[in-house]
Amino acid sequence: MILGNINHLGLVPYLPEKIKQSIEYIKDNVNNNTPVGRYDIDGDNMFFMVSDSTSRHIHDANPEYHEKYIDVQIVLVGQEGMAVNTLPPYTKVLDNKLAENDIAFIETPKEETLLILHPNDFIVFLPNEVHKPLCAIDNKIETVRKVVIKIALDYL
C-alpha cells in the first residue's frame, strides 16, 4: 500500500513508472466535470472508472481484495475513509468473484485501521492487500467523487 497526493508525486519517487504515469494521466485529463463511467488508457491493461458514490458506516461494508489488478484510488471531491489491513486476506471469504471480476469480499479482520483521504490524495493497493473503501468519517455520510485506476499486475 502506498499513500500520497497527486500534486506531490516527488514525495513518492519509488512509485513504479506505470503507476506514476496513470496518476499523472488522471491529473491532466480528469476533473470534477468528467462524466461517471469507465475510460480506457490501454484497454484492459490499464483503465479507470470515475464514480460518484455515497460513503457508508464502516460496519456496513465488507473489506475487499484483488488478485490480478493493482488498485489506485484517487479522491476528487469529499473525504473518504479507507479502512485497511496490513495482513493477508485470511478471514472468511464472503463473496468470491475473483474469476469473473477480480474482487473478493471478506469478513472484517480485527486489525482494521481507518485512514482519511482528502481531495487529490491517492492510495495504491497491490494484489491481496485488504481494503474497505467509502467509509464515512465521523459517521457523516457524504458523496465522494473518485477515480479508481486498474492496472494489470503483469502490465507493470
Chimera marker file (.cmm) of the C-alpha trace (Angstrom):
<marker_set name="trace">
<marker id="1" x="0.000" y="0.000" z="0.000" r="1" g="1" b="0" radius="0.5"/>
<marker id="2" x="1.306" y="3.437" z="-0.943" r="1" g="1" b="0" radius="0.5"/>
<marker id="3" x="-0.296" y="6.698" z="0.134" r="1" g="1" b="0" radius="0.5"/>
<marker id="4" x="0.328" y="10.101" z="-1.445" r="1" g="1" b="0" radius="0.5"/>
<marker id="5" x="-1.070" y="13.202" z="-3.118" r="1" g="1" b="0" radius="0.5"/>
<marker id="6" x="-1.297" y="13.695" z="-6.878" r="1" g="1" b="0" radius="0.5"/>
<marker id="7" x="0.181" y="17.194" z="-6.569" r="1" g="1" b="0" radius="0.5"/>
<marker id="8" x="3.260" y="15.944" z="-4.717" r="1" g="1" b="0" radius="0.5"/>
<marker id="9" x="4.403" y="12.843" z="-6.598" r="1" g="1" b="0" radius="0.5"/>
<marker id="10" x="8.003" y="13.821" z="-5.877" r="1" g="1" b="0" radius="0.5"/>
<marker id="11" x="7.433" y="12.645" z="-2.298" r="1" g="1" b="0" radius="0.5"/>
<marker id="12" x="6.943" y="9.083" z="-3.585" r="1" g="1" b="0" radius="0.5"/>
<marker id="13" x="9.846" y="8.666" z="-6.046" r="1" g="1" b="0" radius="0.5"/>
<marker id="14" x="9.720" y="4.875" z="-5.659" r="1" g="1" b="0" radius="0.5"/>
<marker id="15" x="6.339" y="4.594" z="-7.423" r="1" g="1" b="0" radius="0.5"/>
<marker id="16" x="6.614" y="2.217" z="-10.380" r="1" g="1" b="0" radius="0.5"/>
<marker id="17" x="6.677" y="4.256" z="-13.587" r="1" g="1" b="0" radius="0.5"/>
<marker id="18" x="3.355" y="2.981" z="-14.963" r="1" g="1" b="0" radius="0.5"/>
<marker id="19" x="1.567" y="3.784" z="-11.693" r="1" g="1" b="0" radius="0.5"/>
<marker id="20" x="3.089" y="7.268" z="-11.736" r="1" g="1" b="0" radius="0.5"/>
<marker id="21" x="2.065" y="7.718" z="-15.388" r="1" g="1" b="0" radius="0.5"/>
<marker id="22" x="-1.504" y="6.635" z="-14.627" r="1" g="1" b="0" radius="0.5"/>
<marker id="23" x="-1.784" y="9.170" z="-11.787" r="1" g="1" b="0" radius="0.5"/>
<marker id="24" x="-0.349" y="11.914" z="-13.999" r="1" g="1" b="0" radius="0.5"/>
<marker id="25" x="-2.841" y="10.951" z="-16.722" r="1" g="1" b="0" radius="0.5"/>
<marker id="26" x="-5.728" y="11.441" z="-14.276" r="1" g="1" b="0" radius="0.5"/>
<marker id="27" x="-4.254" y="14.717" z="-13.048" r="1" g="1" b="0" radius="0.5"/>
<marker id="28" x="-4.036" y="16.024" z="-16.646" r="1" g="1" b="0" radius="0.5"/>
<marker id="29" x="-7.280" y="14.624" z="-18.079" r="1" g="1" b="0" radius="0.5"/>
<marker id="30" x="-9.926" y="14.195" z="-15.366" r="1" g="1" b="0" radius="0.5"/>
<marker id="31" x="-11.728" y="16.880" z="-13.404" r="1" g="1" b="0" radius="0.5"/>
<marker id="32" x="-14.887" y="17.350" z="-11.386" r="1" g="1" b="0" radius="0.5"/>
<marker id="33" x="-16.926" y="17.582" z="-14.612" r="1" g="1" b="0" radius="0.5"/>
<marker id="34" x="-15.717" y="14.315" z="-16.148" r="1" g="1" b="0" radius="0.5"/>
<marker id="35" x="-18.778" y="12.074" z="-16.611" r="1" g="1" b="0" radius="0.5"/>
<marker id="36" x="-19.115" y="8.980" z="-14.459" r="1" g="1" b="0" radius="0.5"/>
<marker id="37" x="-18.011" y="5.848" z="-16.291" r="1" g="1" b="0" radius="0.5"/>
<marker id="38" x="-15.142" y="3.668" z="-17.455" r="1" g="1" b="0" radius="0.5"/>
<marker id="39" x="-12.286" y="5.026" z="-19.569" r="1" g="1" b="0" radius="0.5"/>
<marker id="40" x="-9.518" y="3.017" z="-21.202" r="1" g="1" b="0" radius="0.5"/>
<marker id="41" x="-5.900" y="4.143" z="-21.087" r="1" g="1" b="0" radius="0.5"/>
<marker id="42" x="-4.548" y="0.912" z="-22.589" r="1" g="1" b="0" radius="0.5"/>
<marker id="43" x="-7.517" y="-1.438" z="-22.884" r="1" g="1" b="0" radius="0.5"/>
<marker id="44" x="-7.831" y="-3.985" z="-20.094" r="1" g="1" b="0" radius="0.5"/>
<marker id="45" x="-4.174" y="-3.446" z="-19.146" r="1" g="1" b="0" radius="0.5"/>
<marker id="46" x="-4.867" y="-0.007" z="-17.685" r="1" g="1" b="0" radius="0.5"/>
<marker id="47" x="-8.218" y="1.722" z="-17.332" r="1" g="1" b="0" radius="0.5"/>
<marker id="48" x="-10.045" y="3.883" z="-14.841" r="1" g="1" b="0" radius="0.5"/>
<marker id="49" x="-13.528" y="4.496" z="-13.549" r="1" g="1" b="0" radius="0.5"/>
<marker id="50" x="-14.962" y="7.806" z="-12.386" r="1" g="1" b="0" radius="0.5"/>
<marker id="51" x="-17.713" y="7.446" z="-9.789" r="1" g="1" b="0" radius="0.5"/>
<marker id="52" x="-19.940" y="9.462" z="-7.503" r="1" g="1" b="0" radius="0.5"/>
<marker id="53" x="-20.583" y="7.241" z="-4.513" r="1" g="1" b="0" radius="0.5"/>
<marker id="54" x="-22.129" y="7.628" z="-1.100" r="1" g="1" b="0" radius="0.5"/>
<marker id="55" x="-19.965" y="6.820" z="1.887" r="1" g="1" b="0" radius="0.5"/>
<marker id="56" x="-21.232" y="4.283" z="4.407" r="1" g="1" b="0" radius="0.5"/>
<marker id="57" x="-20.718" y="3.463" z="8.028" r="1" g="1" b="0" radius="0.5"/>
<marker id="58" x="-17.599" y="1.364" z="8.455" r="1" g="1" b="0" radius="0.5"/>
<marker id="59" x="-19.542" y="-1.565" z="9.919" r="1" g="1" b="0" radius="0.5"/>
<marker id="60" x="-21.970" y="-1.640" z="6.967" r="1" g="1" b="0" radius="0.5"/>
<marker id="61" x="-19.364" y="-2.819" z="4.478" r="1" g="1" b="0" radius="0.5"/>
<marker id="62" x="-17.012" y="-5.723" z="3.972" r="1" g="1" b="0" radius="0.5"/>
<marker id="63" x="-13.353" y="-5.404" z="3.034" r="1" g="1" b="0" radius="0.5"/>
<marker id="64" x="-12.200" y="-6.447" z="-0.412" r="1" g="1" b="0" radius="0.5"/>
<marker id="65" x="-9.076" y="-7.513" z="-2.217" r="1" g="1" b="0" radius="0.5"/>
<marker id="66" x="-7.983" y="-8.224" z="-5.772" r="1" g="1" b="0" radius="0.5"/>
<marker id="67" x="-5.549" y="-10.680" z="-7.364" r="1" g="1" b="0" radius="0.5"/>
<marker id="68" x="-4.933" y="-9.539" z="-10.962" r="1" g="1" b="0" radius="0.5"/>
<marker id="69" x="-5.148" y="-5.752" z="-10.777" r="1" g="1" b="0" radius="0.5"/>
<marker id="70" x="-3.443" y="-3.011" z="-8.831" r="1" g="1" b="0" radius="0.5"/>
<marker id="71" x="-5.969" y="-0.507" z="-7.485" r="1" g="1" b="0" radius="0.5"/>
<marker id="72" x="-5.057" y="3.194" z="-7.498" r="1" g="1" b="0" radius="0.5"/>
<marker id="73" x="-7.824" y="5.173" z="-5.794" r="1" g="1" b="0" radius="0.5"/>
<marker id="74" x="-7.871" y="8.978" z="-6.060" r="1" g="1" b="0" radius="0.5"/>
<marker id="75" x="-10.326" y="11.224" z="-4.219" r="1" g="1" b="0" radius="0.5"/>
<marker id="76" x="-11.543" y="14.172" z="-6.301" r="1" g="1" b="0" radius="0.5"/>
<marker id="77" x="-14.307" y="15.620" z="-4.099" r="1" g="1" b="0" radius="0.5"/>
<marker id="78" x="-15.171" y="14.915" z="-0.461" r="1" g="1" b="0" radius="0.5"/>
<marker id="79" x="-13.360" y="12.922" z="2.159" r="1" g="1" b="0" radius="0.5"/>
<marker id="80" x="-13.123" y="9.168" z="2.111" r="1" g="1" b="0" radius="0.5"/>
<marker id="81" x="-12.409" y="6.875" z="4.978" r="1" g="1" b="0" radius="0.5"/>
<marker id="82" x="-10.364" y="3.918" z="3.764" r="1" g="1" b="0" radius="0.5"/>
<marker id="83" x="-10.173" y="1.025" z="6.173" r="1" g="1" b="0" radius="0.5"/>
<marker id="84" x="-7.029" y="-1.015" z="5.601" r="1" g="1" b="0" radius="0.5"/>
<marker id="85" x="-5.347" y="-4.088" z="6.930" r="1" g="1" b="0" radius="0.5"/>
<marker id="86" x="-1.668" y="-4.970" z="6.674" r="1" g="1" b="0" radius="0.5"/>
<marker id="87" x="-2.207" y="-8.717" z="6.979" r="1" g="1" b="0" radius="0.5"/>
<marker id="88" x="-3.086" y="-11.149" z="4.172" r="1" g="1" b="0" radius="0.5"/>
<marker id="89" x="-6.778" y="-11.819" z="3.478" r="1" g="1" b="0" radius="0.5"/>
<marker id="90" x="-7.016" y="-14.723" z="5.900" r="1" g="1" b="0" radius="0.5"/>
<marker id="91" x="-10.537" y="-14.199" z="7.265" r="1" g="1" b="0" radius="0.5"/>
<marker id="92" x="-13.652" y="-15.891" z="5.910" r="1" g="1" b="0" radius="0.5"/>
<marker id="93" x="-14.408" y="-15.159" z="2.258" r="1" g="1" b="0" radius="0.5"/>
<marker id="94" x="-17.995" y="-13.934" z="1.986" r="1" g="1" b="0" radius="0.5"/>
<marker id="95" x="-18.252" y="-13.412" z="-1.774" r="1" g="1" b="0" radius="0.5"/>
<marker id="96" x="-15.570" y="-14.652" z="-4.161" r="1" g="1" b="0" radius="0.5"/>
<marker id="97" x="-15.793" y="-13.026" z="-7.591" r="1" g="1" b="0" radius="0.5"/>
<marker id="98" x="-12.072" y="-13.189" z="-8.347" r="1" g="1" b="0" radius="0.5"/>
<marker id="99" x="-12.516" y="-15.276" z="-11.513" r="1" g="1" b="0" radius="0.5"/>
<marker id="100" x="-15.165" y="-13.000" z="-13.050" r="1" g="1" b="0" radius="0.5"/>
<marker id="101" x="-14.431" y="-9.525" z="-11.668" r="1" g="1" b="0" radius="0.5"/>
<marker id="102" x="-11.118" y="-9.747" z="-9.757" r="1" g="1" b="0" radius="0.5"/>
<marker id="103" x="-12.750" y="-8.972" z="-6.425" r="1" g="1" b="0" radius="0.5"/>
<marker id="104" x="-13.436" y="-10.929" z="-3.264" r="1" g="1" b="0" radius="0.5"/>
<marker id="105" x="-15.144" y="-9.702" z="-0.096" r="1" g="1" b="0" radius="0.5"/>
<marker id="106" x="-14.121" y="-10.997" z="3.327" r="1" g="1" b="0" radius="0.5"/>
<marker id="107" x="-15.195" y="-10.651" z="6.937" r="1" g="1" b="0" radius="0.5"/>
<marker id="108" x="-13.701" y="-7.610" z="8.620" r="1" g="1" b="0" radius="0.5"/>
<marker id="109" x="-10.454" y="-8.522" z="10.357" r="1" g="1" b="0" radius="0.5"/>
<marker id="110" x="-9.777" y="-7.340" z="13.911" r="1" g="1" b="0" radius="0.5"/>
<marker id="111" x="-6.690" y="-5.420" z="12.800" r="1" g="1" b="0" radius="0.5"/>
<marker id="112" x="-8.529" y="-2.883" z="10.631" r="1" g="1" b="0" radius="0.5"/>
<marker id="113" x="-7.238" y="0.722" z="10.592" r="1" g="1" b="0" radius="0.5"/>
<marker id="114" x="-9.068" y="3.756" z="9.169" r="1" g="1" b="0" radius="0.5"/>
<marker id="115" x="-7.189" y="6.268" z="7.011" r="1" g="1" b="0" radius="0.5"/>
<marker id="116" x="-8.720" y="9.543" z="5.817" r="1" g="1" b="0" radius="0.5"/>
<marker id="117" x="-8.179" y="10.581" z="2.212" r="1" g="1" b="0" radius="0.5"/>
<marker id="118" x="-8.750" y="14.198" z="1.201" r="1" g="1" b="0" radius="0.5"/>
<marker id="119" x="-9.190" y="15.668" z="-2.295" r="1" g="1" b="0" radius="0.5"/>
<marker id="120" x="-6.174" y="14.824" z="-4.506" r="1" g="1" b="0" radius="0.5"/>
<marker id="121" x="-4.979" y="12.080" z="-2.150" r="1" g="1" b="0" radius="0.5"/>
<marker id="122" x="-4.334" y="8.674" z="-3.643" r="1" g="1" b="0" radius="0.5"/>
<marker id="123" x="-3.764" y="5.213" z="-2.285" r="1" g="1" b="0" radius="0.5"/>
<marker id="124" x="-2.299" y="2.258" z="-4.164" r="1" g="1" b="0" radius="0.5"/>
<marker id="125" x="-3.335" y="-1.282" z="-3.285" r="1" g="1" b="0" radius="0.5"/>
<marker id="126" x="-1.340" y="-4.173" z="-4.665" r="1" g="1" b="0" radius="0.5"/>
<marker id="127" x="-2.996" y="-7.557" z="-5.160" r="1" g="1" b="0" radius="0.5"/>
<marker id="128" x="-4.093" y="-9.247" z="-1.919" r="1" g="1" b="0" radius="0.5"/>
<marker id="129" x="-3.954" y="-6.004" z="0.091" r="1" g="1" b="0" radius="0.5"/>
<marker id="130" x="-7.215" y="-5.784" z="2.037" r="1" g="1" b="0" radius="0.5"/>
<marker id="131" x="-9.134" y="-2.511" z="1.906" r="1" g="1" b="0" radius="0.5"/>
<marker id="132" x="-12.618" y="-1.179" z="2.620" r="1" g="1" b="0" radius="0.5"/>
<marker id="133" x="-13.361" y="1.974" z="0.609" r="1" g="1" b="0" radius="0.5"/>
<marker id="134" x="-16.017" y="4.647" z="1.080" r="1" g="1" b="0" radius="0.5"/>
<marker id="135" x="-16.156" y="4.617" z="4.863" r="1" g="1" b="0" radius="0.5"/>
<marker id="136" x="-17.860" y="7.608" z="6.491" r="1" g="1" b="0" radius="0.5"/>
<marker id="137" x="-15.703" y="9.980" z="8.512" r="1" g="1" b="0" radius="0.5"/>
<marker id="138" x="-17.112" y="10.715" z="11.993" r="1" g="1" b="0" radius="0.5"/>
<marker id="139" x="-20.319" y="8.878" z="10.960" r="1" g="1" b="0" radius="0.5"/>
<marker id="140" x="-21.082" y="11.622" z="8.405" r="1" g="1" b="0" radius="0.5"/>
<marker id="141" x="-22.494" y="10.140" z="5.197" r="1" g="1" b="0" radius="0.5"/>
<marker id="142" x="-21.492" y="12.154" z="2.128" r="1" g="1" b="0" radius="0.5"/>
<marker id="143" x="-20.956" y="11.898" z="-1.612" r="1" g="1" b="0" radius="0.5"/>
<marker id="144" x="-17.420" y="11.127" z="-2.699" r="1" g="1" b="0" radius="0.5"/>
<marker id="145" x="-16.280" y="11.673" z="-6.282" r="1" g="1" b="0" radius="0.5"/>
<marker id="146" x="-13.311" y="9.499" z="-7.035" r="1" g="1" b="0" radius="0.5"/>
<marker id="147" x="-11.281" y="7.749" z="-9.664" r="1" g="1" b="0" radius="0.5"/>
<marker id="148" x="-10.201" y="4.124" z="-9.421" r="1" g="1" b="0" radius="0.5"/>
<marker id="149" x="-7.407" y="3.161" z="-11.794" r="1" g="1" b="0" radius="0.5"/>
<marker id="150" x="-6.978" y="-0.541" z="-12.533" r="1" g="1" b="0" radius="0.5"/>
<marker id="151" x="-3.542" y="-1.689" z="-13.701" r="1" g="1" b="0" radius="0.5"/>
<marker id="152" x="-2.990" y="-5.330" z="-14.619" r="1" g="1" b="0" radius="0.5"/>
<marker id="153" x="-0.196" y="-6.701" z="-12.447" r="1" g="1" b="0" radius="0.5"/>
<marker id="154" x="1.557" y="-8.259" z="-15.437" r="1" g="1" b="0" radius="0.5"/>
<marker id="155" x="1.430" y="-4.871" z="-17.248" r="1" g="1" b="0" radius="0.5"/>
<marker id="156" x="3.968" y="-3.307" z="-14.884" r="1" g="1" b="0" radius="0.5"/>
<link id1="1" id2="2" r="1" g="1" b="0" radius="0.2"/>
<link id1="2" id2="3" r="1" g="1" b="0" radius="0.2"/>
<link id1="3" id2="4" r="1" g="1" b="0" radius="0.2"/>
<link id1="4" id2="5" r="1" g="1" b="0" radius="0.2"/>
<link id1="5" id2="6" r="1" g="1" b="0" radius="0.2"/>
<link id1="6" id2="7" r="1" g="1" b="0" radius="0.2"/>
<link id1="7" id2="8" r="1" g="1" b="0" radius="0.2"/>
<link id1="8" id2="9" r="1" g="1" b="0" radius="0.2"/>
<link id1="9" id2="10" r="1" g="1" b="0" radius="0.2"/>
<link id1="10" id2="11" r="1" g="1" b="0" radius="0.2"/>
<link id1="11" id2="12" r="1" g="1" b="0" radius="0.2"/>
<link id1="12" id2="13" r="1" g="1" b="0" radius="0.2"/>
<link id1="13" id2="14" r="1" g="1" b="0" radius="0.2"/>
<link id1="14" id2="15" r="1" g="1" b="0" radius="0.2"/>
<link id1="15" id2="16" r="1" g="1" b="0" radius="0.2"/>
<link id1="16" id2="17" r="1" g="1" b="0" radius="0.2"/>
<link id1="17" id2="18" r="1" g="1" b="0" radius="0.2"/>
<link id1="18" id2="19" r="1" g="1" b="0" radius="0.2"/>
<link id1="19" id2="20" r="1" g="1" b="0" radius="0.2"/>
<link id1="20" id2="21" r="1" g="1" b="0" radius="0.2"/>
<link id1="21" id2="22" r="1" g="1" b="0" radius="0.2"/>
<link id1="22" id2="23" r="1" g="1" b="0" radius="0.2"/>
<link id1="23" id2="24" r="1" g="1" b="0" radius="0.2"/>
<link id1="24" id2="25" r="1" g="1" b="0" radius="0.2"/>
<link id1="25" id2="26" r="1" g="1" b="0" radius="0.2"/>
<link id1="26" id2="27" r="1" g="1" b="0" radius="0.2"/>
<link id1="27" id2="28" r="1" g="1" b="0" radius="0.2"/>
<link id1="28" id2="29" r="1" g="1" b="0" radius="0.2"/>
<link id1="29" id2="30" r="1" g="1" b="0" radius="0.2"/>
<link id1="30" id2="31" r="1" g="1" b="0" radius="0.2"/>
<link id1="31" id2="32" r="1" g="1" b="0" radius="0.2"/>
<link id1="32" id2="33" r="1" g="1" b="0" radius="0.2"/>
<link id1="33" id2="34" r="1" g="1" b="0" radius="0.2"/>
<link id1="34" id2="35" r="1" g="1" b="0" radius="0.2"/>
<link id1="35" id2="36" r="1" g="1" b="0" radius="0.2"/>
<link id1="36" id2="37" r="1" g="1" b="0" radius="0.2"/>
<link id1="37" id2="38" r="1" g="1" b="0" radius="0.2"/>
<link id1="38" id2="39" r="1" g="1" b="0" radius="0.2"/>
<link id1="39" id2="40" r="1" g="1" b="0" radius="0.2"/>
<link id1="40" id2="41" r="1" g="1" b="0" radius="0.2"/>
<link id1="41" id2="42" r="1" g="1" b="0" radius="0.2"/>
<link id1="42" id2="43" r="1" g="1" b="0" radius="0.2"/>
<link id1="43" id2="44" r="1" g="1" b="0" radius="0.2"/>
<link id1="44" id2="45" r="1" g="1" b="0" radius="0.2"/>
<link id1="45" id2="46" r="1" g="1" b="0" radius="0.2"/>
<link id1="46" id2="47" r="1" g="1" b="0" radius="0.2"/>
<link id1="47" id2="48" r="1" g="1" b="0" radius="0.2"/>
<link id1="48" id2="49" r="1" g="1" b="0" radius="0.2"/>
<link id1="49" id2="50" r="1" g="1" b="0" radius="0.2"/>
<link id1="50" id2="51" r="1" g="1" b="0" radius="0.2"/>
<link id1="51" id2="52" r="1" g="1" b="0" radius="0.2"/>
<link id1="52" id2="53" r="1" g="1" b="0" radius="0.2"/>
<link id1="53" id2="54" r="1" g="1" b="0" radius="0.2"/>
<link id1="54" id2="55" r="1" g="1" b="0" radius="0.2"/>
<link id1="55" id2="56" r="1" g="1" b="0" radius="0.2"/>
<link id1="56" id2="57" r="1" g="1" b="0" radius="0.2"/>
<link id1="57" id2="58" r="1" g="1" b="0" radius="0.2"/>
<link id1="58" id2="59" r="1" g="1" b="0" radius="0.2"/>
<link id1="59" id2="60" r="1" g="1" b="0" radius="0.2"/>
<link id1="60" id2="61" r="1" g="1" b="0" radius="0.2"/>
<link id1="61" id2="62" r="1" g="1" b="0" radius="0.2"/>
<link id1="62" id2="63" r="1" g="1" b="0" radius="0.2"/>
<link id1="63" id2="64" r="1" g="1" b="0" radius="0.2"/>
<link id1="64" id2="65" r="1" g="1" b="0" radius="0.2"/>
<link id1="65" id2="66" r="1" g="1" b="0" radius="0.2"/>
<link id1="66" id2="67" r="1" g="1" b="0" radius="0.2"/>
<link id1="67" id2="68" r="1" g="1" b="0" radius="0.2"/>
<link id1="68" id2="69" r="1" g="1" b="0" radius="0.2"/>
<link id1="69" id2="70" r="1" g="1" b="0" radius="0.2"/>
<link id1="70" id2="71" r="1" g="1" b="0" radius="0.2"/>
<link id1="71" id2="72" r="1" g="1" b="0" radius="0.2"/>
<link id1="72" id2="73" r="1" g="1" b="0" radius="0.2"/>
<link id1="73" id2="74" r="1" g="1" b="0" radius="0.2"/>
<link id1="74" id2="75" r="1" g="1" b="0" radius="0.2"/>
<link id1="75" id2="76" r="1" g="1" b="0" radius="0.2"/>
<link id1="76" id2="77" r="1" g="1" b="0" radius="0.2"/>
<link id1="77" id2="78" r="1" g="1" b="0" radius="0.2"/>
<link id1="78" id2="79" r="1" g="1" b="0" radius="0.2"/>
<link id1="79" id2="80" r="1" g="1" b="0" radius="0.2"/>
<link id1="80" id2="81" r="1" g="1" b="0" radius="0.2"/>
<link id1="81" id2="82" r="1" g="1" b="0" radius="0.2"/>
<link id1="82" id2="83" r="1" g="1" b="0" radius="0.2"/>
<link id1="83" id2="84" r="1" g="1" b="0" radius="0.2"/>
<link id1="84" id2="85" r="1" g="1" b="0" radius="0.2"/>
<link id1="85" id2="86" r="1" g="1" b="0" radius="0.2"/>
<link id1="86" id2="87" r="1" g="1" b="0" radius="0.2"/>
<link id1="87" id2="88" r="1" g="1" b="0" radius="0.2"/>
<link id1="88" id2="89" r="1" g="1" b="0" radius="0.2"/>
<link id1="89" id2="90" r="1" g="1" b="0" radius="0.2"/>
<link id1="90" id2="91" r="1" g="1" b="0" radius="0.2"/>
<link id1="91" id2="92" r="1" g="1" b="0" radius="0.2"/>
<link id1="92" id2="93" r="1" g="1" b="0" radius="0.2"/>
<link id1="93" id2="94" r="1" g="1" b="0" radius="0.2"/>
<link id1="94" id2="95" r="1" g="1" b="0" radius="0.2"/>
<link id1="95" id2="96" r="1" g="1" b="0" radius="0.2"/>
<link id1="96" id2="97" r="1" g="1" b="0" radius="0.2"/>
<link id1="97" id2="98" r="1" g="1" b="0" radius="0.2"/>
<link id1="98" id2="99" r="1" g="1" b="0" radius="0.2"/>
<link id1="99" id2="100" r="1" g="1" b="0" radius="0.2"/>
<link id1="100" id2="101" r="1" g="1" b="0" radius="0.2"/>
<link id1="101" id2="102" r="1" g="1" b="0" radius="0.2"/>
<link id1="102" id2="103" r="1" g="1" b="0" radius="0.2"/>
<link id1="103" id2="104" r="1" g="1" b="0" radius="0.2"/>
<link id1="104" id2="105" r="1" g="1" b="0" radius="0.2"/>
<link id1="105" id2="106" r="1" g="1" b="0" radius="0.2"/>
<link id1="106" id2="107" r="1" g="1" b="0" radius="0.2"/>
<link id1="107" id2="108" r="1" g="1" b="0" radius="0.2"/>
<link id1="108" id2="109" r="1" g="1" b="0" radius="0.2"/>
<link id1="109" id2="110" r="1" g="1" b="0" radius="0.2"/>
<link id1="110" id2="111" r="1" g="1" b="0" radius="0.2"/>
<link id1="111" id2="112" r="1" g="1" b="0" radius="0.2"/>
<link id1="112" id2="113" r="1" g="1" b="0" radius="0.2"/>
<link id1="113" id2="114" r="1" g="1" b="0" radius="0.2"/>
<link id1="114" id2="115" r="1" g="1" b="0" radius="0.2"/>
<link id1="115" id2="116" r="1" g="1" b="0" radius="0.2"/>
<link id1="116" id2="117" r="1" g="1" b="0" radius="0.2"/>
<link id1="117" id2="118" r="1" g="1" b="0" radius="0.2"/>
<link id1="118" id2="119" r="1" g="1" b="0" radius="0.2"/>
<link id1="119" id2="120" r="1" g="1" b="0" radius="0.2"/>
<link id1="120" id2="121" r="1" g="1" b="0" radius="0.2"/>
<link id1="121" id2="122" r="1" g="1" b="0" radius="0.2"/>
<link id1="122" id2="123" r="1" g="1" b="0" radius="0.2"/>
<link id1="123" id2="124" r="1" g="1" b="0" radius="0.2"/>
<link id1="124" id2="125" r="1" g="1" b="0" radius="0.2"/>
<link id1="125" id2="126" r="1" g="1" b="0" radius="0.2"/>
<link id1="126" id2="127" r="1" g="1" b="0" radius="0.2"/>
<link id1="127" id2="128" r="1" g="1" b="0" radius="0.2"/>
<link id1="128" id2="129" r="1" g="1" b="0" radius="0.2"/>
<link id1="129" id2="130" r="1" g="1" b="0" radius="0.2"/>
<link id1="130" id2="131" r="1" g="1" b="0" radius="0.2"/>
<link id1="131" id2="132" r="1" g="1" b="0" radius="0.2"/>
<link id1="132" id2="133" r="1" g="1" b="0" radius="0.2"/>
<link id1="133" id2="134" r="1" g="1" b="0" radius="0.2"/>
<link id1="134" id2="135" r="1" g="1" b="0" radius="0.2"/>
<link id1="135" id2="136" r="1" g="1" b="0" radius="0.2"/>
<link id1="136" id2="137" r="1" g="1" b="0" radius="0.2"/>
<link id1="137" id2="138" r="1" g="1" b="0" radius="0.2"/>
<link id1="138" id2="139" r="1" g="1" b="0" radius="0.2"/>
<link id1="139" id2="140" r="1" g="1" b="0" radius="0.2"/>
<link id1="140" id2="141" r="1" g="1" b="0" radius="0.2"/>
<link id1="141" id2="142" r="1" g="1" b="0" radius="0.2"/>
<link id1="142" id2="143" r="1" g="1" b="0" radius="0.2"/>
<link id1="143" id2="144" r="1" g="1" b="0" radius="0.2"/>
<link id1="144" id2="145" r="1" g="1" b="0" radius="0.2"/>
<link id1="145" id2="146" r="1" g="1" b="0" radius="0.2"/>
<link id1="146" id2="147" r="1" g="1" b="0" radius="0.2"/>
<link id1="147" id2="148" r="1" g="1" b="0" radius="0.2"/>
<link id1="148" id2="149" r="1" g="1" b="0" radius="0.2"/>
<link id1="149" id2="150" r="1" g="1" b="0" radius="0.2"/>
<link id1="150" id2="151" r="1" g="1" b="0" radius="0.2"/>
<link id1="151" id2="152" r="1" g="1" b="0" radius="0.2"/>
<link id1="152" id2="153" r="1" g="1" b="0" radius="0.2"/>
<link id1="153" id2="154" r="1" g="1" b="0" radius="0.2"/>
<link id1="154" id2="155" r="1" g="1" b="0" radius="0.2"/>
<link id1="155" id2="156" r="1" g="1" b="0" radius="0.2"/>
</marker_set>
